């Protein structure tokens, strides 16, 4: 009826359809990436959390892979780390 139709994406981009997606392993891999970048920037969790406008507790949950993150917080985190989103999201589950 004149409206645009968008296809539903049923899999994680970059993961072949035949390979099962393990969300928990991606969260852990992302958390490890955040920690590596934070330590490389010589920042404590408290310092990075303040720069990104997050709580230290939330950042700790992210680094342990126990919390997901929304796009706006992700952008603030990348900015606080001095990296672009692509560099922050450069993770492989495993």
PDB file of N, CA, C and O in Angstrom:
ATOM      1  N   UNK A   1       0.816  -1.174   0.000  1.00  0.00           N
ATOM      2  CA  UNK A   1       0.000   0.000   0.000  1.00  0.00           C
ATOM      3  C   UNK A   1       0.868   1.249   0.000  1.00  0.00           C
ATOM      4  O   UNK A   1       0.604   2.202   0.733  1.00  0.00           O
ATOM      5  N   UNK A   2       1.897   1.236  -0.822  1.00  0.00           N
ATOM      6  CA  UNK A   2       2.723   2.406  -0.961  1.00  0.00           C
ATOM      7  C   UNK A   2       3.835   2.519   0.063  1.00  0.00           C
ATOM      8  O   UNK A   2       4.716   3.365  -0.090  1.00  0.00           O
ATOM      9  N   UNK A   3       3.824   1.687   1.112  1.00  0.00           N
ATOM     10  CA  UNK A   3       4.859   1.766   2.138  1.00  0.00           C
ATOM     11  C   UNK A   3       6.083   0.963   1.753  1.00  0.00           C
ATOM     12  O   UNK A   3       6.023   0.078   0.899  1.00  0.00           O
ATOM     13  N   UNK A   4       7.179   1.279   2.387  1.00  0.00           N
ATOM     14  CA  UNK A   4       8.402   0.542   2.134  1.00  0.00           C
ATOM     15  C   UNK A   4       8.431  -0.735   2.956  1.00  0.00           C
ATOM     16  O   UNK A   4       8.011  -0.745   4.113  1.00  0.00           O
ATOM     17  N   UNK A   5       8.912  -1.783   2.375  1.00  0.00           N
ATOM     18  CA  UNK A   5       9.047  -3.055   3.088  1.00  0.00           C
ATOM     19  C   UNK A   5      10.528  -3.313   3.317  1.00  0.00           C
ATOM     20  O   UNK A   5      11.335  -3.164   2.399  1.00  0.00           O
ATOM     21  N   UNK A   6      10.887  -3.694   4.523  1.00  0.00           N
ATOM     22  CA  UNK A   6      12.261  -4.009   4.846  1.00  0.00           C
ATOM     23  C   UNK A   6      12.359  -5.484   5.203  1.00  0.00           C
ATOM     24  O   UNK A   6      11.540  -5.991   5.970  1.00  0.00           O
ATOM     25  N   UNK A   7      13.350  -6.178   4.656  1.00  0.00           N
ATOM     26  CA  UNK A   7      13.489  -7.600   4.980  1.00  0.00           C
ATOM     27  C   UNK A   7      13.900  -7.773   6.436  1.00  0.00           C
ATOM     28  O   UNK A   7      14.611  -6.934   6.989  1.00  0.00           O
ATOM     29  N   UNK A   8      13.468  -8.821   7.033  1.00  0.00           N
ATOM     30  CA  UNK A   8      13.840  -9.146   8.407  1.00  0.00           C
ATOM     31  C   UNK A   8      15.179  -9.873   8.376  1.00  0.00           C
ATOM     32  O   UNK A   8      15.343 -10.865   7.666  1.00  0.00           O
ATOM     33  N   UNK A   9      16.116  -9.377   9.142  1.00  0.00           N
ATOM     34  CA  UNK A   9      17.427 -10.014   9.229  1.00  0.00           C
ATOM     35  C   UNK A   9      17.333 -11.083  10.306  1.00  0.00           C
ATOM     36  O   UNK A   9      17.050 -10.783  11.466  1.00  0.00           O
ATOM     37  N   UNK A  10      17.570 -12.332   9.918  1.00  0.00           N
ATOM     38  CA  UNK A  10      17.373 -13.439  10.849  1.00  0.00           C
ATOM     39  C   UNK A  10      18.671 -13.992  11.404  1.00  0.00           C
ATOM     40  O   UNK A  10      18.661 -15.008  12.099  1.00  0.00           O
ATOM     41  N   UNK A  11      19.794 -13.339  11.108  1.00  0.00           N
ATOM     42  CA  UNK A  11      21.054 -13.842  11.626  1.00  0.00           C
ATOM     43  C   UNK A  11      21.989 -12.678  11.896  1.00  0.00           C
ATOM     44  O   UNK A  11      21.765 -11.564  11.425  1.00  0.00           O
ATOM     45  N   UNK A  12      23.018 -12.942  12.643  1.00  0.00           N
ATOM     46  CA  UNK A  12      24.018 -11.932  12.933  1.00  0.00           C
ATOM     47  C   UNK A  12      24.868 -11.726  11.691  1.00  0.00           C
ATOM     48  O   UNK A  12      25.330 -12.695  11.090  1.00  0.00           O
ATOM     49  N   UNK A  13      25.080 -10.483  11.301  1.00  0.00           N
ATOM     50  CA  UNK A  13      25.891 -10.177  10.129  1.00  0.00           C
ATOM     51  C   UNK A  13      27.295 -10.717  10.348  1.00  0.00           C
ATOM     52  O   UNK A  13      27.866 -10.543  11.424  1.00  0.00           O
ATOM     53  N   UNK A  14      27.847 -11.361   9.352  1.00  0.00           N
ATOM     54  CA  UNK A  14      29.195 -11.899   9.443  1.00  0.00           C
ATOM     55  C   UNK A  14      29.247 -13.342   9.913  1.00  0.00           C
ATOM     56  O   UNK A  14      30.311 -13.959   9.876  1.00  0.00           O
ATOM     57  N   UNK A  15      28.131 -13.889  10.351  1.00  0.00           N
ATOM     58  CA  UNK A  15      28.086 -15.275  10.796  1.00  0.00           C
ATOM     59  C   UNK A  15      27.343 -16.072   9.740  1.00  0.00           C
ATOM     60  O   UNK A  15      26.180 -15.787   9.452  1.00  0.00           O
ATOM     61  N   UNK A  16      27.998 -17.065   9.161  1.00  0.00           N
ATOM     62  CA  UNK A  16      27.314 -17.875   8.147  1.00  0.00           C
ATOM     63  C   UNK A  16      26.027 -18.476   8.708  1.00  0.00           C
ATOM     64  O   UNK A  16      25.980 -18.848   9.880  1.00  0.00           O
ATOM     65  N   UNK A  17      24.968 -18.578   7.872  1.00  0.00           N
ATOM     66  CA  UNK A  17      23.687 -19.096   8.348  1.00  0.00           C
ATOM     67  C   UNK A  17      23.781 -20.490   8.951  1.00  0.00           C
ATOM     68  O   UNK A  17      22.984 -20.839   9.822  1.00  0.00           O
ATOM     69  N   UNK A  18      24.743 -21.293   8.501  1.00  0.00           N
ATOM     70  CA  UNK A  18      24.846 -22.653   9.010  1.00  0.00           C
ATOM     71  C   UNK A  18      25.536 -22.712  10.382  1.00  0.00           C
ATOM     72  O   UNK A  18      25.493 -23.745  11.050  1.00  0.00           O
ATOM     73  N   UNK A  19      26.166 -21.617  10.800  1.00  0.00           N
ATOM     74  CA  UNK A  19      26.881 -21.595  12.074  1.00  0.00           C
ATOM     75  C   UNK A  19      25.975 -21.011  13.157  1.00  0.00           C
ATOM     76  O   UNK A  19      25.481 -19.894  13.002  1.00  0.00           O
ATOM     77  N   UNK A  20      25.747 -21.741  14.249  1.00  0.00           N
ATOM     78  CA  UNK A  20      24.871 -21.215  15.302  1.00  0.00           C
ATOM     79  C   UNK A  20      25.502 -19.986  15.959  1.00  0.00           C
ATOM     80  O   UNK A  20      26.718 -19.916  16.140  1.00  0.00           O
ATOM     81  N   UNK A  21      24.664 -19.036  16.306  1.00  0.00           N
ATOM     82  CA  UNK A  21      25.119 -17.820  16.962  1.00  0.00           C
ATOM     83  C   UNK A  21      25.091 -18.024  18.465  1.00  0.00           C
ATOM     84  O   UNK A  21      24.072 -18.429  19.024  1.00  0.00           O
ATOM     85  N   UNK A  22      26.193 -17.749  19.108  1.00  0.00           N
ATOM     86  CA  UNK A  22      26.276 -17.860  20.555  1.00  0.00           C
ATOM     87  C   UNK A  22      26.418 -16.454  21.117  1.00  0.00           C
ATOM     88  O   UNK A  22      27.519 -15.909  21.187  1.00  0.00           O
ATOM     89  N   UNK A  23      25.295 -15.876  21.515  1.00  0.00           N
ATOM     90  CA  UNK A  23      25.288 -14.504  21.995  1.00  0.00           C
ATOM     91  C   UNK A  23      26.218 -14.288  23.179  1.00  0.00           C
ATOM     92  O   UNK A  23      26.898 -13.265  23.252  1.00  0.00           O
ATOM     93  N   UNK A  24      26.255 -15.221  24.089  1.00  0.00           N
ATOM     94  CA  UNK A  24      27.085 -15.073  25.289  1.00  0.00           C
ATOM     95  C   UNK A  24      28.564 -14.970  24.914  1.00  0.00           C
ATOM     96  O   UNK A  24      29.295 -14.175  25.505  1.00  0.00           O
ATOM     97  N   UNK A  25      29.004 -15.757  23.949  1.00  0.00           N
ATOM     98  CA  UNK A  25      30.416 -15.691  23.560  1.00  0.00           C
ATOM     99  C   UNK A  25      30.738 -14.349  22.904  1.00  0.00           C
ATOM    100  O   UNK A  25      31.847 -13.840  23.066  1.00  0.00           O
ATOM    101  N   UNK A  26      29.795 -13.770  22.171  1.00  0.00           N
ATOM    102  CA  UNK A  26      30.018 -12.440  21.597  1.00  0.00           C
ATOM    103  C   UNK A  26      30.093 -11.379  22.685  1.00  0.00           C
ATOM    104  O   UNK A  26      30.919 -10.470  22.609  1.00  0.00           O
ATOM    105  N   UNK A  27      29.240 -11.486  23.695  1.00  0.00           N
ATOM    106  CA  UNK A  27      29.299 -10.536  24.809  1.00  0.00           C
ATOM    107  C   UNK A  27      30.637 -10.627  25.531  1.00  0.00           C
ATOM    108  O   UNK A  27      31.228  -9.603  25.875  1.00  0.00           O
ATOM    109  N   UNK A  28      31.116 -11.843  25.761  1.00  0.00           N
ATOM    110  CA  UNK A  28      32.422 -12.008  26.426  1.00  0.00           C
ATOM    111  C   UNK A  28      33.549 -11.467  25.561  1.00  0.00           C
ATOM    112  O   UNK A  28      34.459 -10.812  26.069  1.00  0.00           O
ATOM    113  N   UNK A  29      33.498 -11.735  24.257  1.00  0.00           N
ATOM    114  CA  UNK A  29      34.538 -11.239  23.351  1.00  0.00           C
ATOM    115  C   UNK A  29      34.522  -9.714  23.301  1.00  0.00           C
ATOM    116  O   UNK A  29      35.577  -9.080  23.291  1.00  0.00           O
ATOM    117  N   UNK A  30      33.337  -9.132  23.270  1.00  0.00           N
ATOM    118  CA  UNK A  30      33.234  -7.672  23.277  1.00  0.00           C
ATOM    119  C   UNK A  30      33.802  -7.111  24.586  1.00  0.00           C
ATOM    120  O   UNK A  30      34.523  -6.114  24.580  1.00  0.00           O
ATOM    121  N   UNK A  31      33.474  -7.752  25.687  1.00  0.00           N
ATOM    122  CA  UNK A  31      33.991  -7.306  26.986  1.00  0.00           C
ATOM    123  C   UNK A  31      35.506  -7.355  27.036  1.00  0.00           C
ATOM    124  O   UNK A  31      36.148  -6.441  27.555  1.00  0.00           O
ATOM    125  N   UNK A  32      36.079  -8.427  26.495  1.00  0.00           N
ATOM    126  CA  UNK A  32      37.550  -8.517  26.451  1.00  0.00           C
ATOM    127  C   UNK A  32      38.126  -7.394  25.603  1.00  0.00           C
ATOM    128  O   UNK A  32      39.154  -6.812  25.953  1.00  0.00           O
ATOM    129  N   UNK A  33      37.467  -7.085  24.486  1.00  0.00           N
ATOM    130  CA  UNK A  33      37.933  -6.009  23.609  1.00  0.00           C
ATOM    131  C   UNK A  33      37.898  -4.663  24.329  1.00  0.00           C
ATOM    132  O   UNK A  33      38.846  -3.884  24.231  1.00  0.00           O
ATOM    133  N   UNK A  34      36.823  -4.387  25.044  1.00  0.00           N
ATOM    134  CA  UNK A  34      36.719  -3.131  25.803  1.00  0.00           C
ATOM    135  C   UNK A  34      37.854  -3.050  26.819  1.00  0.00           C
ATOM    136  O   UNK A  34      38.497  -2.009  26.955  1.00  0.00           O
ATOM    137  N   UNK A  35      38.097  -4.139  27.527  1.00  0.00           N
ATOM    138  CA  UNK A  35      39.145  -4.122  28.549  1.00  0.00           C
ATOM    139  C   UNK A  35      40.527  -3.913  27.932  1.00  0.00           C
ATOM    140  O   UNK A  35      41.330  -3.142  28.458  1.00  0.00           O
ATOM    141  N   UNK A  36      40.807  -4.590  26.829  1.00  0.00           N
ATOM    142  CA  UNK A  36      42.102  -4.425  26.156  1.00  0.00           C
ATOM    143  C   UNK A  36      42.297  -2.967  25.740  1.00  0.00           C
ATOM    144  O   UNK A  36      43.370  -2.400  25.947  1.00  0.00           O
ATOM    145  N   UNK A  37      41.270  -2.365  25.160  1.00  0.00           N
ATOM    146  CA  UNK A  37      41.371  -0.974  24.734  1.00  0.00           C
ATOM    147  C   UNK A  37      41.506  -0.039  25.939  1.00  0.00           C
ATOM    148  O   UNK A  37      42.264   0.930  25.891  1.00  0.00           O
ATOM    149  N   UNK A  38      40.776  -0.326  27.012  1.00  0.00           N
ATOM    150  CA  UNK A  38      40.850   0.506  28.218  1.00  0.00           C
ATOM    151  C   UNK A  38      42.240   0.458  28.835  1.00  0.00           C
ATOM    152  O   UNK A  38      42.821   1.496  29.152  1.00  0.00           O
ATOM    153  N   UNK A  39      42.770  -0.748  29.005  1.00  0.00           N
ATOM    154  CA  UNK A  39      44.102  -0.910  29.584  1.00  0.00           C
ATOM    155  C   UNK A  39      45.156  -0.276  28.663  1.00  0.00           C
ATOM    156  O   UNK A  39      46.099   0.357  29.137  1.00  0.00           O
ATOM    157  N   UNK A  40      44.986  -0.451  27.351  1.00  0.00           N
ATOM    158  CA  UNK A  40      45.904   0.158  26.397  1.00  0.00           C
ATOM    159  C   UNK A  40      45.886   1.676  26.452  1.00  0.00           C
ATOM    160  O   UNK A  40      46.886   2.323  26.142  1.00  0.00           O
ATOM    161  N   UNK A  41      44.763   2.241  26.840  1.00  0.00           N
ATOM    162  CA  UNK A  41      44.637   3.694  26.982  1.00  0.00           C
ATOM    163  C   UNK A  41      45.060   4.160  28.375  1.00  0.00           C
ATOM    164  O   UNK A  41      44.977   5.345  28.697  1.00  0.00           O
ATOM    165  N   UNK A  42      45.518   3.201  29.204  1.00  0.00           N
ATOM    166  CA  UNK A  42      45.958   3.494  30.568  1.00  0.00           C
ATOM    167  C   UNK A  42      44.857   4.152  31.395  1.00  0.00           C
ATOM    168  O   UNK A  42      45.090   5.133  32.101  1.00  0.00           O
ATOM    169  N   UNK A  43      43.644   3.587  31.293  1.00  0.00           N
ATOM    170  CA  UNK A  43      42.494   4.092  32.028  1.00  0.00           C
ATOM    171  C   UNK A  43      41.990   3.046  33.010  1.00  0.00           C
ATOM    172  O   UNK A  43      42.006   1.851  32.718  1.00  0.00           O
ATOM    173  N   UNK A  44      41.549   3.495  34.160  1.00  0.00           N
ATOM    174  CA  UNK A  44      40.859   2.602  35.088  1.00  0.00           C
ATOM    175  C   UNK A  44      39.404   2.487  34.634  1.00  0.00           C
ATOM    176  O   UNK A  44      38.945   3.259  33.792  1.00  0.00           O
ATOM    177  N   UNK A  45      38.694   1.526  35.194  1.00  0.00           N
ATOM    178  CA  UNK A  45      37.263   1.428  34.897  1.00  0.00           C
ATOM    179  C   UNK A  45      36.556   2.716  35.297  1.00  0.00           C
ATOM    180  O   UNK A  45      35.690   3.204  34.570  1.00  0.00           O
ATOM    181  N   UNK A  46      36.917   3.263  36.438  1.00  0.00           N
ATOM    182  CA  UNK A  46      36.282   4.491  36.917  1.00  0.00           C
ATOM    183  C   UNK A  46      36.503   5.645  35.932  1.00  0.00           C
ATOM    184  O   UNK A  46      35.577   6.394  35.620  1.00  0.00           O
ATOM    185  N   UNK A  47      37.735   5.774  35.451  1.00  0.00           N
ATOM    186  CA  UNK A  47      38.048   6.861  34.520  1.00  0.00           C
ATOM    187  C   UNK A  47      37.293   6.708  33.209  1.00  0.00           C
ATOM    188  O   UNK A  47      36.704   7.667  32.710  1.00  0.00           O
ATOM    189  N   UNK A  48      37.310   5.499  32.650  1.00  0.00           N
ATOM    190  CA  UNK A  48      36.603   5.275  31.389  1.00  0.00           C
ATOM    191  C   UNK A  48      35.104   5.466  31.564  1.00  0.00           C
ATOM    192  O   UNK A  48      34.454   6.072  30.713  1.00  0.00           O
ATOM    193  N   UNK A  49      34.562   4.965  32.637  1.00  0.00           N
ATOM    194  CA  UNK A  49      33.125   5.114  32.887  1.00  0.00           C
ATOM    195  C   UNK A  49      32.744   6.593  32.931  1.00  0.00           C
ATOM    196  O   UNK A  49      31.741   7.000  32.345  1.00  0.00           O
ATOM    197  N   UNK A  50      33.540   7.383  33.619  1.00  0.00           N
ATOM    198  CA  UNK A  50      33.243   8.819  33.708  1.00  0.00           C
ATOM    199  C   UNK A  50      33.334   9.482  32.338  1.00  0.00           C
ATOM    200  O   UNK A  50      32.465  10.276  31.978  1.00  0.00           O
ATOM    201  N   UNK A  51      34.373   9.166  31.575  1.00  0.00           N
ATOM    202  CA  UNK A  51      34.533   9.746  30.232  1.00  0.00           C
ATOM    203  C   UNK A  51      33.372   9.379  29.311  1.00  0.00           C
ATOM    204  O   UNK A  51      32.951  10.186  28.482  1.00  0.00           O
ATOM    205  N   UNK A  52      32.860   8.162  29.460  1.00  0.00           N
ATOM    206  CA  UNK A  52      31.791   7.665  28.582  1.00  0.00           C
ATOM    207  C   UNK A  52      30.398   7.944  29.127  1.00  0.00           C
ATOM    208  O   UNK A  52      29.407   7.660  28.454  1.00  0.00           O
ATOM    209  N   UNK A  53      30.303   8.494  30.330  1.00  0.00           N
ATOM    210  CA  UNK A  53      28.985   8.752  30.918  1.00  0.00           C
ATOM    211  C   UNK A  53      28.277   7.487  31.345  1.00  0.00           C
ATOM    212  O   UNK A  53      27.052   7.399  31.270  1.00  0.00           O
ATOM    213  N   UNK A  54      29.049   6.499  31.797  1.00  0.00           N
ATOM    214  CA  UNK A  54      28.506   5.223  32.266  1.00  0.00           C
ATOM    215  C   UNK A  54      28.852   5.044  33.733  1.00  0.00           C
ATOM    216  O   UNK A  54      29.727   5.737  34.252  1.00  0.00           O
ATOM    217  N   UNK A  55      28.187   4.138  34.395  1.00  0.00           N
ATOM    218  CA  UNK A  55      28.583   3.810  35.758  1.00  0.00           C
ATOM    219  C   UNK A  55      29.726   2.799  35.715  1.00  0.00           C
ATOM    220  O   UNK A  55      29.861   2.047  34.750  1.00  0.00           O
ATOM    221  N   UNK A  56      30.535   2.786  36.748  1.00  0.00           N
ATOM    222  CA  UNK A  56      31.630   1.834  36.826  1.00  0.00           C
ATOM    223  C   UNK A  56      31.081   0.416  36.891  1.00  0.00           C
ATOM    224  O   UNK A  56      31.677  -0.507  36.335  1.00  0.00           O
ATOM    225  N   UNK A  57      29.961   0.239  37.559  1.00  0.00           N
ATOM    226  CA  UNK A  57      29.344  -1.084  37.663  1.00  0.00           C
ATOM    227  C   UNK A  57      28.901  -1.588  36.293  1.00  0.00           C
ATOM    228  O   UNK A  57      29.110  -2.755  35.962  1.00  0.00           O
ATOM    229  N   UNK A  58      28.292  -0.714  35.500  1.00  0.00           N
ATOM    230  CA  UNK A  58      27.851  -1.089  34.154  1.00  0.00           C
ATOM    231  C   UNK A  58      29.051  -1.477  33.299  1.00  0.00           C
ATOM    232  O   UNK A  58      29.009  -2.477  32.583  1.00  0.00           O
ATOM    233  N   UNK A  59      30.126  -0.683  33.373  1.00  0.00           N
ATOM    234  CA  UNK A  59      31.330  -0.983  32.604  1.00  0.00           C
ATOM    235  C   UNK A  59      31.918  -2.324  33.028  1.00  0.00           C
ATOM    236  O   UNK A  59      32.374  -3.094  32.183  1.00  0.00           O
ATOM    237  N   UNK A  60      31.913  -2.608  34.324  1.00  0.00           N
ATOM    238  CA  UNK A  60      32.395  -3.902  34.807  1.00  0.00           C
ATOM    239  C   UNK A  60      31.579  -5.054  34.243  1.00  0.00           C
ATOM    240  O   UNK A  60      32.134  -6.081  33.852  1.00  0.00           O
ATOM    241  N   UNK A  61      30.266  -4.887  34.200  1.00  0.00           N
ATOM    242  CA  UNK A  61      29.392  -5.911  33.610  1.00  0.00           C
ATOM    243  C   UNK A  61      29.702  -6.108  32.130  1.00  0.00           C
ATOM    244  O   UNK A  61      29.728  -7.239  31.644  1.00  0.00           O
ATOM    245  N   UNK A  62      29.939  -5.005  31.410  1.00  0.00           N
ATOM    246  CA  UNK A  62      30.305  -5.102  29.990  1.00  0.00           C
ATOM    247  C   UNK A  62      31.593  -5.887  29.819  1.00  0.00           C
ATOM    248  O   UNK A  62      31.672  -6.792  28.989  1.00  0.00           O
ATOM    249  N   UNK A  63      32.608  -5.533  30.613  1.00  0.00           N
ATOM    250  CA  UNK A  63      33.910  -6.184  30.465  1.00  0.00           C
ATOM    251  C   UNK A  63      33.855  -7.673  30.805  1.00  0.00           C
ATOM    252  O   UNK A  63      34.651  -8.456  30.288  1.00  0.00           O
ATOM    253  N   UNK A  64      32.939  -8.058  31.653  1.00  0.00           N
ATOM    254  CA  UNK A  64      32.792  -9.480  31.999  1.00  0.00           C
ATOM    255  C   UNK A  64      31.848 -10.215  31.048  1.00  0.00           C
ATOM    256  O   UNK A  64      31.656 -11.424  31.178  1.00  0.00           O
ATOM    257  N   UNK A  65      31.262  -9.498  30.100  1.00  0.00           N
ATOM    258  CA  UNK A  65      30.350 -10.128  29.152  1.00  0.00           C
ATOM    259  C   UNK A  65      28.999 -10.455  29.750  1.00  0.00           C
ATOM    260  O   UNK A  65      28.304 -11.351  29.271  1.00  0.00           O
ATOM    261  N   UNK A  66      28.625  -9.736  30.793  1.00  0.00           N
ATOM    262  CA  UNK A  66      27.361  -9.992  31.478  1.00  0.00           C
ATOM    263  C   UNK A  66      26.288  -8.974  31.130  1.00  0.00           C
ATOM    264  O   UNK A  66      25.179  -9.038  31.662  1.00  0.00           O
ATOM    265  N   UNK A  67      26.603  -8.029  30.237  1.00  0.00           N
ATOM    266  CA  UNK A  67      25.669  -6.964  29.891  1.00  0.00           C
ATOM    267  C   UNK A  67      25.847  -6.603  28.429  1.00  0.00           C
ATOM    268  O   UNK A  67      26.975  -6.521  27.941  1.00  0.00           O
ATOM    269  N   UNK A  68      24.748  -6.387  27.728  1.00  0.00           N
ATOM    270  CA  UNK A  68      24.834  -5.883  26.357  1.00  0.00           C
ATOM    271  C   UNK A  68      24.809  -4.354  26.408  1.00  0.00           C
ATOM    272  O   UNK A  68      24.644  -3.764  27.477  1.00  0.00           O
ATOM    273  N   UNK A  69      24.972  -3.723  25.255  1.00  0.00           N
ATOM    274  CA  UNK A  69      25.060  -2.266  25.201  1.00  0.00           C
ATOM    275  C   UNK A  69      24.242  -1.755  24.031  1.00  0.00           C
ATOM    276  O   UNK A  69      24.176  -2.392  22.979  1.00  0.00           O
ATOM    277  N   UNK A  70      23.617  -0.594  24.224  1.00  0.00           N
ATOM    278  CA  UNK A  70      22.852  -0.006  23.120  1.00  0.00           C
ATOM    279  C   UNK A  70      23.761   0.879  22.269  1.00  0.00           C
ATOM    280  O   UNK A  70      24.891   1.180  22.654  1.00  0.00           O
ATOM    281  N   UNK A  71      23.262   1.282  21.133  1.00  0.00           N
ATOM    282  CA  UNK A  71      24.063   1.994  20.147  1.00  0.00           C
ATOM    283  C   UNK A  71      24.609   3.323  20.664  1.00  0.00           C
ATOM    284  O   UNK A  71      25.772   3.643  20.416  1.00  0.00           O
ATOM    285  N   UNK A  72      23.807   4.092  21.367  1.00  0.00           N
ATOM    286  CA  UNK A  72      24.269   5.396  21.843  1.00  0.00           C
ATOM    287  C   UNK A  72      25.363   5.259  22.900  1.00  0.00           C
ATOM    288  O   UNK A  72      26.332   6.018  22.892  1.00  0.00           O
ATOM    289  N   UNK A  73      25.214   4.303  23.799  1.00  0.00           N
ATOM    290  CA  UNK A  73      26.269   4.066  24.787  1.00  0.00           C
ATOM    291  C   UNK A  73      27.521   3.532  24.105  1.00  0.00           C
ATOM    292  O   UNK A  73      28.640   3.868  24.492  1.00  0.00           O
ATOM    293  N   UNK A  74      27.330   2.710  23.101  1.00  0.00           N
ATOM    294  CA  UNK A  74      28.452   2.174  22.338  1.00  0.00           C
ATOM    295  C   UNK A  74      29.254   3.306  21.694  1.00  0.00           C
ATOM    296  O   UNK A  74      30.485   3.296  21.720  1.00  0.00           O
ATOM    297  N   UNK A  75      28.558   4.266  21.124  1.00  0.00           N
ATOM    298  CA  UNK A  75      29.218   5.420  20.509  1.00  0.00           C
ATOM    299  C   UNK A  75      29.976   6.241  21.549  1.00  0.00           C
ATOM    300  O   UNK A  75      31.103   6.668  21.298  1.00  0.00           O
ATOM    301  N   UNK A  76      29.367   6.465  22.713  1.00  0.00           N
ATOM    302  CA  UNK A  76      30.053   7.213  23.780  1.00  0.00           C
ATOM    303  C   UNK A  76      31.278   6.458  24.273  1.00  0.00           C
ATOM    304  O   UNK A  76      32.305   7.071  24.565  1.00  0.00           O
ATOM    305  N   UNK A  77      31.184   5.144  24.368  1.00  0.00           N
ATOM    306  CA  UNK A  77      32.310   4.330  24.810  1.00  0.00           C
ATOM    307  C   UNK A  77      33.458   4.402  23.800  1.00  0.00           C
ATOM    308  O   UNK A  77      34.618   4.556  24.184  1.00  0.00           O
ATOM    309  N   UNK A  78      33.136   4.290  22.520  1.00  0.00           N
ATOM    310  CA  UNK A  78      34.170   4.391  21.489  1.00  0.00           C
ATOM    311  C   UNK A  78      34.845   5.758  21.532  1.00  0.00           C
ATOM    312  O   UNK A  78      36.070   5.849  21.453  1.00  0.00           O
ATOM    313  N   UNK A  79      34.060   6.808  21.655  1.00  0.00           N
ATOM    314  CA  UNK A  79      34.624   8.159  21.739  1.00  0.00           C
ATOM    315  C   UNK A  79      35.545   8.297  22.946  1.00  0.00           C
ATOM    316  O   UNK A  79      36.624   8.879  22.837  1.00  0.00           O
ATOM    317  N   UNK A  80      35.132   7.773  24.086  1.00  0.00           N
ATOM    318  CA  UNK A  80      35.941   7.862  25.308  1.00  0.00           C
ATOM    319  C   UNK A  80      37.247   7.095  25.162  1.00  0.00           C
ATOM    320  O   UNK A  80      38.263   7.483  25.738  1.00  0.00           O
ATOM    321  N   UNK A  81      37.226   6.011  24.399  1.00  0.00           N
ATOM    322  CA  UNK A  81      38.434   5.218  24.170  1.00  0.00           C
ATOM    323  C   UNK A  81      39.291   5.782  23.034  1.00  0.00           C
ATOM    324  O   UNK A  81      40.427   5.350  22.839  1.00  0.00           O
ATOM    325  N   UNK A  82      38.750   6.743  22.288  1.00  0.00           N
ATOM    326  CA  UNK A  82      39.484   7.334  21.176  1.00  0.00           C
ATOM    327  C   UNK A  82      39.575   6.435  19.968  1.00  0.00           C
ATOM    328  O   UNK A  82      40.541   6.511  19.208  1.00  0.00           O
ATOM    329  N   UNK A  83      38.570   5.574  19.775  1.00  0.00           N
ATOM    330  CA  UNK A  83      38.537   4.670  18.623  1.00  0.00           C
ATOM    331  C   UNK A  83      37.205   4.829  17.902  1.00  0.00           C
ATOM    332  O   UNK A  83      36.242   5.342  18.473  1.00  0.00           O
ATOM    333  N   UNK A  84      37.151   4.388  16.647  1.00  0.00           N
ATOM    334  CA  UNK A  84      35.881   4.404  15.955  1.00  0.00           C
ATOM    335  C   UNK A  84      35.087   3.144  16.297  1.00  0.00           C
ATOM    336  O   UNK A  84      35.619   2.193  16.870  1.00  0.00           O
ATOM    337  N   UNK A  85      33.825   3.158  15.940  1.00  0.00           N
ATOM    338  CA  UNK A  85      32.957   2.022  16.272  1.00  0.00           C
ATOM    339  C   UNK A  85      33.479   0.717  15.689  1.00  0.00           C
ATOM    340  O   UNK A  85      33.397  -0.331  16.330  1.00  0.00           O
ATOM    341  N   UNK A  86      34.012   0.779  14.483  1.00  0.00           N
ATOM    342  CA  UNK A  86      34.535  -0.436  13.845  1.00  0.00           C
ATOM    343  C   UNK A  86      35.645  -1.071  14.663  1.00  0.00           C
ATOM    344  O   UNK A  86      35.688  -2.292  14.810  1.00  0.00           O
ATOM    345  N   UNK A  87      36.541  -0.254  15.196  1.00  0.00           N
ATOM    346  CA  UNK A  87      37.640  -0.779  16.014  1.00  0.00           C
ATOM    347  C   UNK A  87      37.115  -1.384  17.305  1.00  0.00           C
ATOM    348  O   UNK A  87      37.620  -2.407  17.768  1.00  0.00           O
ATOM    349  N   UNK A  88      36.109  -0.758  17.880  1.00  0.00           N
ATOM    350  CA  UNK A  88      35.541  -1.268  19.132  1.00  0.00           C
ATOM    351  C   UNK A  88      34.805  -2.587  18.902  1.00  0.00           C
ATOM    352  O   UNK A  88      34.819  -3.468  19.762  1.00  0.00           O
ATOM    353  N   UNK A  89      34.176  -2.720  17.761  1.00  0.00           N
ATOM    354  CA  UNK A  89      33.384  -3.920  17.471  1.00  0.00           C
ATOM    355  C   UNK A  89      34.188  -5.019  16.788  1.00  0.00           C
ATOM    356  O   UNK A  89      33.619  -6.038  16.397  1.00  0.00           O
ATOM    357  N   UNK A  90      35.475  -4.839  16.638  1.00  0.00           N
ATOM    358  CA  UNK A  90      36.337  -5.825  15.968  1.00  0.00           C
ATOM    359  C   UNK A  90      36.605  -6.995  16.918  1.00  0.00           C
ATOM    360  O   UNK A  90      37.694  -7.130  17.477  1.00  0.00           O
ATOM    361  N   UNK A  91      35.586  -7.830  17.083  1.00  0.00           N
ATOM    362  CA  UNK A  91      35.693  -8.985  18.000  1.00  0.00           C
ATOM    363  C   UNK A  91      35.317 -10.257  17.286  1.00  0.00           C
ATOM    364  O   UNK A  91      34.561 -10.243  16.314  1.00  0.00           O
ATOM    365  N   UNK A  92      35.851 -11.357  17.774  1.00  0.00           N
ATOM    366  CA  UNK A  92      35.463 -12.677  17.297  1.00  0.00           C
ATOM    367  C   UNK A  92      35.085 -13.504  18.507  1.00  0.00           C
ATOM    368  O   UNK A  92      35.828 -13.575  19.486  1.00  0.00           O
ATOM    369  N   UNK A  93      33.938 -14.119  18.432  1.00  0.00           N
ATOM    370  CA  UNK A  93      33.487 -14.963  19.537  1.00  0.00           C
ATOM    371  C   UNK A  93      34.327 -16.217  19.589  1.00  0.00           C
ATOM    372  O   UNK A  93      34.825 -16.703  18.574  1.00  0.00           O
ATOM    373  N   UNK A  94      34.467 -16.716  20.770  1.00  0.00           N
ATOM    374  CA  UNK A  94      35.209 -17.968  20.902  1.00  0.00           C
ATOM    375  C   UNK A  94      35.674 -18.218  22.287  1.00  0.00           C
ATOM    376  O   UNK A  94      36.314 -19.237  22.549  1.00  0.00           O
TER     377      UNK A  94
END
